[in-house]
């Protein structure tokens, strides 16, 4: 992920982050399902979605820590 993409994620509001996280989790579920029945076209997409979920969770946690301080 490029630095500019990360900056864009950090600029999102909490609600937008939650919505994006929910969408990514749905996509990950669908990709896993496709992988299980051997219909997955791009297996690297699984890794990319997991990484983006982790990044969003990290940004959410950073925002929580900023609020506490």
QUIJOQUI-V404517 format. One record per residue. N is the residue number from 1. RES is the residue in three letters. SS is DSSP state (helix for helix, strand for strand, loop for the rest). PSI is psi in radians with two decimals (NA if undefined). Layout:
n/res/ss/psi
N/RES/SS/PSI
N/RES/SS/PSI
This chain:
n/res/ss/psi
1/UNK/loop/2.33
2/UNK/loop/2.79
3/UNK/helix/-0.63
4/UNK/helix/-0.62
5/UNK/helix/-0.68
6/UNK/helix/-0.70
7/UNK/helix/-0.67
8/UNK/helix/-0.69
9/UNK/helix/-0.70
10/UNK/helix/-0.42
11/UNK/helix/-0.23
12/UNK/loop/2.64
13/UNK/loop/2.96
14/UNK/helix/-0.71
15/UNK/helix/-0.72
16/UNK/helix/-0.67
17/UNK/helix/-0.74
18/UNK/helix/-0.73
19/UNK/helix/-0.76
20/UNK/helix/-0.67
21/UNK/helix/-0.75
22/UNK/helix/-0.74
23/UNK/helix/-0.73
24/UNK/helix/-0.64
25/UNK/helix/-0.66
26/UNK/helix/-0.75
27/UNK/helix/-0.71
28/UNK/helix/-0.72
29/UNK/helix/-0.82
30/UNK/helix/-0.70
31/UNK/helix/-0.71
32/UNK/helix/-0.67
33/UNK/helix/-0.80
34/UNK/helix/-0.68
35/UNK/helix/-0.66
36/UNK/helix/-0.57
37/UNK/loop/0.34
38/UNK/loop/0.73
39/UNK/loop/0.20
40/UNK/loop/2.13
41/UNK/loop/-0.75
42/UNK/loop/1.65
43/UNK/loop/-0.34
44/UNK/helix/-0.31
45/UNK/helix/-0.56
46/UNK/helix/-0.85
47/UNK/helix/-0.74
48/UNK/helix/-0.71
49/UNK/helix/-0.74
50/UNK/helix/-0.73
51/UNK/helix/-0.73
52/UNK/helix/-0.64
53/UNK/helix/-0.78
54/UNK/helix/-0.71
55/UNK/helix/-0.77
56/UNK/helix/-0.71
57/UNK/helix/-0.65
58/UNK/helix/-0.75
59/UNK/helix/-0.70
60/UNK/helix/-0.76
61/UNK/helix/-0.70
62/UNK/helix/-0.74
63/UNK/helix/-0.67
64/UNK/helix/-0.74
65/UNK/helix/-0.61
66/UNK/helix/-0.67
67/UNK/helix/-0.62
68/UNK/helix/-0.53
69/UNK/loop/NA
